[in-house]
Amino acid sequence: MNRAATIITGNFDYDVRGVELLKQLGLMNVKERRDYFMSMLVFKCVNGTAPFYLCNVLTPAASIHTLVNTSVSDNLLYIPYVNRDLFKQYFEYRAPALWNSLPSHLRKAPNVDDFKKLYKLFNRALGQKSTLLLTSIPCINMFLNK
C-alpha cells in the first residue's frame, strides 16, 4: 500500500514515509484496516448477522458478570484471561478487546452502514489527534439521531 501511495502522489522522495502518504490520500494503513475489518466482524457478531461459529466465540460481559453495571447498557464483551502473550493474537481475545475500546456511540450503531461511516469518522479524528470530543462533531450527531 505504501508503494501504491508513492506512485499515486508522485512523491518518490525516500525521506517521506509511506504511512504519511496514505494519510495524505485519506487511506488507512494496514493496522487500521485490520482493526476496521475486525470491528465490523464483531459488530455483525453482536447483532447476529455473522456466521454462527463466530458468534459463539464472543460472550457478552453481562452474561458473565452478575452485578448490574455499565456492561449491560454499553454492549461490552467479556475479555478472557490469557496467560501467554501469544494468545493475545487470537480472535477470542483480540476481538473483544478491540470492541470494548470503541466509544459507546460506535457500538450502538443501528446498522452496518452507519457503523462503517462512524468508524471511519472516528478513525480519521483519532488519526488527526483531534482534541474535540467526537460527539461534538455535527455529522456524528446526525447519524446518532436517526
C-alpha positions as a LaTeX table, in Angstrom:
\begin{tabular}{lrrr}
\hline
Residue & $x$ (\AA) & $y$ (\AA) & $z$ (\AA) \\
\hline
Met1 & 0.00 & 0.00 & 0.00 \\
Asn2 & 2.86 & 2.36 & 0.77 \\
Arg3 & 4.30 & 1.78 & $-2.71$ \\
Ala4 & 0.92 & 2.49 & $-4.31$ \\
Ala5 & 0.62 & 5.71 & $-2.31$ \\
Thr6 & 4.09 & 6.74 & $-3.51$ \\
Ile7 & 3.10 & 6.18 & $-7.14$ \\
Ile8 & $-0.29$ & 7.91 & $-6.82$ \\
Thr9 & 1.12 & 11.01 & $-5.15$ \\
Gly10 & 4.19 & 11.07 & $-7.38$ \\
Asn11 & 6.38 & 11.62 & $-4.35$ \\
Phe12 & 9.45 & 9.44 & $-4.83$ \\
Asp13 & 11.41 & 11.13 & $-2.07$ \\
Tyr14 & 12.76 & 8.49 & 0.29 \\
Asp15 & 12.61 & 10.88 & 3.24 \\
Val16 & 8.80 & 10.70 & 3.26 \\
Arg17 & 7.28 & 7.63 & 4.88 \\
Gly18 & 4.57 & 5.71 & 3.09 \\
Val19 & 2.26 & 5.97 & 6.09 \\
Glu20 & 2.32 & 9.76 & 5.80 \\
Leu21 & 1.41 & 9.49 & 2.12 \\
Leu22 & $-1.50$ & 7.21 & 2.99 \\
Lys23 & $-2.77$ & 9.80 & 5.46 \\
Gln24 & $-2.46$ & 12.46 & 2.76 \\
Leu25 & $-4.64$ & 10.35 & 0.48 \\
Gly26 & $-7.13$ & 9.68 & 3.27 \\
Leu27 & $-6.45$ & 5.92 & 3.29 \\
Met28 & $-5.94$ & 3.59 & 6.23 \\
Asn29 & $-2.67$ & 1.79 & 6.82 \\
Val30 & $-2.54$ & $-2.00$ & 7.30 \\
Lys31 & $-3.06$ & $-1.95$ & 11.09 \\
Glu32 & $-6.00$ & 0.44 & 10.80 \\
Arg33 & $-7.58$ & $-1.69$ & 8.05 \\
Arg34 & $-7.14$ & $-4.85$ & 10.17 \\
Asp35 & $-8.84$ & $-3.17$ & 13.13 \\
Tyr36 & $-11.60$ & $-1.81$ & 10.87 \\
Phe37 & $-12.49$ & $-5.19$ & 9.41 \\
Met38 & $-12.28$ & $-6.93$ & 12.78 \\
Ser39 & $-14.54$ & $-4.27$ & 14.33 \\
Met40 & $-17.02$ & $-4.75$ & 11.51 \\
Leu41 & $-16.97$ & $-8.51$ & 12.05 \\
Val42 & $-17.54$ & $-8.10$ & 15.79 \\
Phe43 & $-20.40$ & $-5.69$ & 15.07 \\
Lys44 & $-22.01$ & $-8.34$ & 12.89 \\
Cys45 & $-21.47$ & $-10.97$ & 15.60 \\
Val46 & $-23.05$ & $-8.80$ & 18.29 \\
Asn47 & $-26.05$ & $-8.08$ & 16.06 \\
Gly48 & $-26.42$ & $-11.71$ & 14.93 \\
Thr49 & $-25.61$ & $-11.33$ & 11.23 \\
Ala50 & $-22.22$ & $-13.09$ & 11.30 \\
Pro51 & $-21.72$ & $-16.86$ & 10.99 \\
Phe52 & $-22.88$ & $-18.86$ & 13.98 \\
Tyr53 & $-19.46$ & $-20.28$ & 14.82 \\
Leu54 & $-18.02$ & $-16.77$ & 15.25 \\
Cys55 & $-20.94$ & $-15.52$ & 17.31 \\
Asn56 & $-20.42$ & $-18.37$ & 19.79 \\
Val57 & $-16.82$ & $-17.31$ & 20.41 \\
Leu58 & $-17.82$ & $-13.88$ & 21.75 \\
Thr59 & $-19.54$ & $-13.64$ & 25.12 \\
Pro60 & $-21.42$ & $-10.55$ & 26.33 \\
Ala61 & $-19.96$ & $-9.24$ & 29.58 \\
Ala62 & $-23.45$ & $-9.01$ & 31.07 \\
Ser63 & $-23.82$ & $-12.80$ & 30.96 \\
Ile64 & $-20.56$ & $-13.30$ & 32.92 \\
His65 & $-20.83$ & $-10.52$ & 35.48 \\
Thr66 & $-23.91$ & $-10.78$ & 37.66 \\
Leu67 & $-23.77$ & $-7.25$ & 39.04 \\
Val68 & $-25.74$ & $-4.62$ & 37.17 \\
Asn69 & $-23.23$ & $-2.25$ & 35.70 \\
Thr70 & $-22.44$ & $-0.35$ & 32.53 \\
Ser71 & $-21.53$ & $-3.51$ & 30.60 \\
Val72 & $-25.22$ & $-4.20$ & 30.02 \\
Ser73 & $-26.04$ & $-0.80$ & 28.56 \\
Asp74 & $-22.72$ & $-0.32$ & 26.75 \\
Asn75 & $-22.82$ & $-3.60$ & 24.84 \\
Leu76 & $-19.43$ & $-4.73$ & 26.16 \\
Leu77 & $-17.89$ & $-8.15$ & 25.57 \\
Tyr78 & $-16.09$ & $-10.40$ & 28.02 \\
Ile79 & $-12.31$ & $-10.47$ & 27.51 \\
Pro80 & $-10.96$ & $-13.88$ & 28.53 \\
Tyr81 & $-7.87$ & $-14.16$ & 30.70 \\
Val82 & $-4.79$ & $-15.28$ & 28.79 \\
Asn83 & $-1.58$ & $-16.44$ & 30.39 \\
Arg84 & 0.67 & $-16.13$ & 27.33 \\
Asp85 & 1.25 & $-13.18$ & 25.04 \\
Leu86 & 0.85 & $-15.49$ & 22.06 \\
Phe87 & $-2.85$ & $-15.95$ & 22.86 \\
Lys88 & $-3.42$ & $-12.19$ & 22.69 \\
Gln89 & $-3.27$ & $-12.51$ & 18.91 \\
Tyr90 & $-6.23$ & $-14.90$ & 18.79 \\
Phe91 & $-9.67$ & $-13.74$ & 17.72 \\
Glu92 & $-11.17$ & $-14.79$ & 21.07 \\
Tyr93 & $-9.05$ & $-12.20$ & 22.88 \\
Arg94 & $-8.34$ & $-9.53$ & 20.29 \\
Ala95 & $-11.92$ & $-9.02$ & 19.06 \\
Pro96 & $-13.50$ & $-8.26$ & 22.46 \\
Ala97 & $-10.54$ & $-6.07$ & 23.45 \\
Leu98 & $-10.89$ & $-4.05$ & 20.26 \\
Trp99 & $-14.69$ & $-3.87$ & 20.59 \\
Asn100 & $-14.55$ & $-2.66$ & 24.19 \\
Ser101 & $-12.02$ & 0.02 & 23.25 \\
Leu102 & $-14.50$ & 1.64 & 20.83 \\
Pro103 & $-16.70$ & 4.51 & 22.07 \\
Ser104 & $-20.22$ & 3.53 & 23.08 \\
His105 & $-21.92$ & 5.52 & 20.29 \\
Leu106 & $-20.00$ & 3.39 & 17.79 \\
Arg107 & $-21.02$ & 0.13 & 19.47 \\
Lys108 & $-24.67$ & 1.24 & 19.46 \\
Ala109 & $-24.84$ & 1.99 & 15.72 \\
Pro110 & $-28.18$ & 0.86 & 14.27 \\
Asn111 & $-26.83$ & $-0.95$ & 11.20 \\
Val112 & $-23.60$ & $-1.91$ & 9.42 \\
Asp113 & $-23.55$ & 1.05 & 7.03 \\
Asp114 & $-23.84$ & 3.57 & 9.85 \\
Phe115 & $-21.19$ & 1.67 & 11.81 \\
Lys116 & $-18.79$ & 1.90 & 8.85 \\
Lys117 & $-19.34$ & 5.64 & 8.49 \\
Leu118 & $-18.99$ & 6.30 & 12.20 \\
Tyr119 & $-15.88$ & 4.13 & 12.45 \\
Lys120 & $-14.19$ & 5.95 & 9.58 \\
Leu121 & $-15.03$ & 9.33 & 11.13 \\
Phe122 & $-13.73$ & 8.10 & 14.48 \\
Asn123 & $-10.54$ & 6.74 & 12.91 \\
Arg124 & $-9.95$ & 9.94 & 10.96 \\
Ala125 & $-10.43$ & 12.09 & 14.07 \\
Leu126 & $-8.17$ & 9.76 & 16.03 \\
Gly127 & $-5.52$ & 9.90 & 13.30 \\
Gln128 & $-5.50$ & 13.68 & 13.36 \\
Lys129 & $-5.15$ & 13.55 & 17.15 \\
Ser130 & $-8.08$ & 15.90 & 17.40 \\
Thr131 & $-8.79$ & 17.40 & 20.80 \\
Leu132 & $-12.51$ & 17.66 & 20.00 \\
Leu133 & $-14.89$ & 15.20 & 21.53 \\
Leu134 & $-16.34$ & 13.02 & 18.81 \\
Thr135 & $-19.89$ & 13.65 & 19.97 \\
Ser136 & $-19.42$ & 17.34 & 19.29 \\
Ile137 & $-18.87$ & 16.73 & 15.57 \\
Pro138 & $-22.18$ & 17.54 & 13.80 \\
Cys139 & $-22.01$ & 14.71 & 11.25 \\
Ile140 & $-21.67$ & 12.10 & 14.03 \\
Asn141 & $-24.65$ & 13.56 & 15.85 \\
Met142 & $-26.60$ & 13.33 & 12.60 \\
Phe143 & $-26.01$ & 9.55 & 12.49 \\
Leu144 & $-26.79$ & 9.08 & 16.17 \\
Asn145 & $-30.12$ & 10.95 & 15.98 \\
Lys146 & $-31.56$ & 8.80 & 13.19 \\
\hline
\end{tabular}
